[in-house]
Amino acid sequence: MQVSQQDFEKAKDQLKLLKVDPGNEVKLKLYALFKQATQGPCNTPKPGMLDFVNKAKWDAWNSLGSLPQESARQQYVDLVSSLVSSESSSHVKENPPDSKSGYETIEVFTEDNITKIVLNRPKMKNAISVKMYEEIMEALEEAAKDDSVITVLTGSGDYYCSGNDLNNFANVSAGGIKEMADNGAKLLKNFVKHFIDFPKPLIAVVNGPAVGISVTVLGLFDVVYSTDRATFHTPFSNLGQSPEGCSSYVFPKIMGLAKATEMLLFNKKLTAAEACSVGLVTEVFPDKTFQKEVRARLKAYASLPRNSLAISKQLLRSIEKEKLHEVNSQECACLKERWLSDECMNAVMSFLKKKSKL
Ligand SMILES: CCCCC/C=C/C(=O)SCCNC(=O)CCNC(=O)[C@H](O)C(C)(C)COP(=O)(O)OP(=O)(O)OC[C@H]1O[C@@H](n2cnc3c(N)ncnc32)[C@H](O)[C@@H]1OP(=O)(O)O
């Protein structure tokens, strides 16, 4: 069925009403589809190398080649519709269900026996600041005690999570870098411990790309659902760091040593389909129907008997618990050293410099 001009105009208006910035990649795609739909194939001169923004827009439009205007219009309407539906089915609601207040960096809702923890720094791709580490731990502690049957972790906006907020390394305390590394290692150990010890079924709803620690702790979740738009990236060597979240032990167990090595040593970024084929992800859904399909599954799981689920989880996990705590300690001790290394400091400085356009 062809998309009418009216549908196209409606999509244009809906886009303006989005509350969450969909991120540069999606915005470029929308720009390119809009230009193609309204003007046909790219016909303007290529901007100069230093005109970064216009060059990125030109590249996106030009990459559509001779895509017919009608198809571009259709893709534009579909993309806007998926953004609208993912926003309306995520936390960004006028009246969220039973939203627990007091958090700055996350939102927490309990509805239908499900406690949902939403990472909520979409402009920063949900990078985990020190405050966010603390709030996630607090929310997990509350979820462990509340009446819910299952607990869900997800992200707002176009990313699931971009991992550790690299600005955490920029705020060196009066005690100097060594004290910062000590505090970081303590924080990390405690953070990962909350996942190892979590008593109820814990489900990750990976709504977009995932980086660093948000990927490594996935091995400690009971179920991982992913949109087909997500990627899984642990760029530790690029950052002069080493793996955490018990991934040095859990990843080889899940996917075998060779695949774990590609990810954890050589920074291989997996697509959602690849992550599913190696066993890190339970099931992948098309982005357009992701929220709807996942919601149906979660609702069904949350109607199961609470105690039976919790006891079964303990049976599956308890044999490994001691080992996981030991691995967590070793990984944190190793990272503490890494953070003091030139390799790590140079990598972090280079990210922060690029960010501040120095
Ligand atoms: C204390 C416990 C430590 C635990 C150890 C944990 C280790 C890890 O998690 S290692 C992984 C760390 N994460 C990264 O290396 C990712 C860094 N970010 C990026 O590479 C990119 O931002 C991106 C690929 C995630 C997204 O790229 P893009 O789509 O081009 O979007 P922007 O880069 O423009 O991002 C928007 C905005 O957000 C800032 N940002 C994103 N992620 C982080 C981050 N992890 N730390 C700090 N800042 C981040 C980004 O700089 C942009 O900021 P503005 O320029 O101010 O808009």
The ligand as an SDF file (V2000), in Angstrom:
LIG
                    3D

 57 59  0  0  0  0  0  0  0  0999 V2000
   33.7880    3.3470   38.0380 C   0  0  0  0  0  0  0  0  0  0  0  0
   33.3700    2.0550   37.4180 C   0  0  0  0  0  0  0  0  0  0  0  0
   34.0390    1.7830   36.0890 C   0  0  0  0  0  0  0  0  0  0  0  0
   33.5070    0.5600   35.4200 C   0  0  0  0  0  0  0  0  0  0  0  0
   34.2730    0.1450   34.2000 C   0  0  0  0  0  0  0  0  0  0  0  0
   33.4560    0.3020   32.9930 C   0  0  0  0  0  0  0  0  0  0  0  0
   33.9870    0.2850   31.7680 C   0  0  0  0  0  0  0  0  0  0  0  0
   33.2100    0.6430   30.5760 C   0  0  0  0  0  0  0  0  0  0  0  0
   31.9970    0.7640   30.5390 O   0  0  0  0  0  0  0  0  0  0  0  0
   34.1610    0.9280   29.2110 S   0  0  0  0  0  0  0  0  0  0  0  0
   33.1040    1.6890   28.0320 C   0  0  0  0  0  0  0  0  0  0  0  0
   33.0360    3.1710   28.2090 C   0  0  0  0  0  0  0  0  0  0  0  0
   32.2330    3.7660   27.1820 N   0  0  0  0  0  0  0  0  0  0  0  0
   32.7300    4.2250   26.0240 C   0  0  0  0  0  0  0  0  0  0  0  0
   33.8960    4.1380   25.7460 O   0  0  0  0  0  0  0  0  0  0  0  0
   31.7550    4.8650   25.0910 C   0  0  0  0  0  0  0  0  0  0  0  0
   32.1170    6.3020   24.8230 C   0  0  0  0  0  0  0  0  0  0  0  0
   31.1390    6.9130   23.9270 N   0  0  0  0  0  0  0  0  0  0  0  0
   31.1760    6.7550   22.6020 C   0  0  0  0  0  0  0  0  0  0  0  0
   32.0370    6.0980   22.0520 O   0  0  0  0  0  0  0  0  0  0  0  0
   30.0880    7.4190   21.8120 C   0  0  0  0  0  0  0  0  0  0  0  0
   29.5750    8.4850   22.5610 O   0  0  0  0  0  0  0  0  0  0  0  0
   28.9390    6.4340   21.4530 C   0  0  0  0  0  0  0  0  0  0  0  0
   29.4640    5.4090   20.4320 C   0  0  0  0  0  0  0  0  0  0  0  0
   28.4230    5.7180   22.6870 C   0  0  0  0  0  0  0  0  0  0  0  0
   27.7540    7.2070   20.8250 C   0  0  0  0  0  0  0  0  0  0  0  0
   28.2150    7.9190   19.7010 O   0  0  0  0  0  0  0  0  0  0  0  0
   27.2280    8.9500   18.9640 P   0  0  0  0  0  0  0  0  0  0  0  0
   25.9920    8.2680   18.5420 O   0  0  0  0  0  0  0  0  0  0  0  0
   28.0490    9.6390   17.9210 O   0  0  0  0  0  0  0  0  0  0  0  0
   26.7970    9.9710   20.0890 O   0  0  0  0  0  0  0  0  0  0  0  0
   27.7040   11.0540   20.8330 P   0  0  0  0  0  0  0  0  0  0  0  0
   29.1070   10.5780   20.9360 O   0  0  0  0  0  0  0  0  0  0  0  0
   27.4700   12.3800   20.2030 O   0  0  0  0  0  0  0  0  0  0  0  0
   27.0620   11.0160   22.3080 O   0  0  0  0  0  0  0  0  0  0  0  0
   26.1280   11.9810   22.7840 C   0  0  0  0  0  0  0  0  0  0  0  0
   26.7160   12.6470   24.0060 C   0  0  0  0  0  0  0  0  0  0  0  0
   26.9170   11.6630   25.0120 O   0  0  0  0  0  0  0  0  0  0  0  0
   28.2910   11.6460   25.4270 C   0  0  0  0  0  0  0  0  0  0  0  0
   28.6370   10.2840   25.8260 N   0  0  0  0  0  0  0  0  0  0  0  0
   28.1750    9.1480   25.2780 C   0  0  0  0  0  0  0  0  0  0  0  0
   28.7090    8.1010   25.9200 N   0  0  0  0  0  0  0  0  0  0  0  0
   29.5200    8.5790   26.8740 C   0  0  0  0  0  0  0  0  0  0  0  0
   30.3400    7.9690   27.8720 C   0  0  0  0  0  0  0  0  0  0  0  0
   30.4120    6.6410   28.0020 N   0  0  0  0  0  0  0  0  0  0  0  0
   31.0200    8.7700   28.7090 N   0  0  0  0  0  0  0  0  0  0  0  0
   30.9410   10.1110   28.6070 C   0  0  0  0  0  0  0  0  0  0  0  0
   30.1780   10.7650   27.6660 N   0  0  0  0  0  0  0  0  0  0  0  0
   29.4740    9.9890   26.8320 C   0  0  0  0  0  0  0  0  0  0  0  0
   29.0380   12.1180   24.1970 C   0  0  0  0  0  0  0  0  0  0  0  0
   30.3110   12.5760   24.5290 O   0  0  0  0  0  0  0  0  0  0  0  0
   28.1070   13.2220   23.7110 C   0  0  0  0  0  0  0  0  0  0  0  0
   28.2800   14.3330   24.5760 O   0  0  0  0  0  0  0  0  0  0  0  0
   28.2240   15.8270   24.0000 P   0  0  0  0  0  0  0  0  0  0  0  0
   29.3220   15.9100   22.9900 O   0  0  0  0  0  0  0  0  0  0  0  0
   28.4560   16.6900   25.2020 O   0  0  0  0  0  0  0  0  0  0  0  0
   26.8480   15.9780   23.4060 O   0  0  0  0  0  0  0  0  0  0  0  0
  1  2  1  0
  2  3  1  0
  3  4  1  0
  4  5  1  0
  5  6  1  0
  6  7  2  0
  7  8  1  0
  8  9  2  0
  8 10  1  0
 10 11  1  0
 11 12  1  0
 12 13  1  0
 13 14  1  0
 14 15  2  0
 14 16  1  0
 16 17  1  0
 17 18  1  0
 18 19  1  0
 19 20  2  0
 19 21  1  0
 21 22  1  0
 21 23  1  0
 23 24  1  0
 23 25  1  0
 23 26  1  0
 26 27  1  0
 27 28  1  0
 28 29  2  0
 28 30  1  0
 28 31  1  0
 31 32  1  0
 32 33  2  0
 32 34  1  0
 32 35  1  0
 35 36  1  0
 36 37  1  0
 37 38  1  0
 37 52  1  0
 38 39  1  0
 39 40  1  0
 39 50  1  0
 40 41  1  0
 40 49  1  0
 41 42  2  0
 42 43  1  0
 43 44  1  0
 43 49  2  0
 44 45  1  0
 44 46  2  0
 46 47  1  0
 47 48  2  0
 48 49  1  0
 50 51  1  0
 50 52  1  0
 52 53  1  0
 53 54  1  0
 54 55  2  0
 54 56  1  0
 54 57  1  0
M  END
$$$$
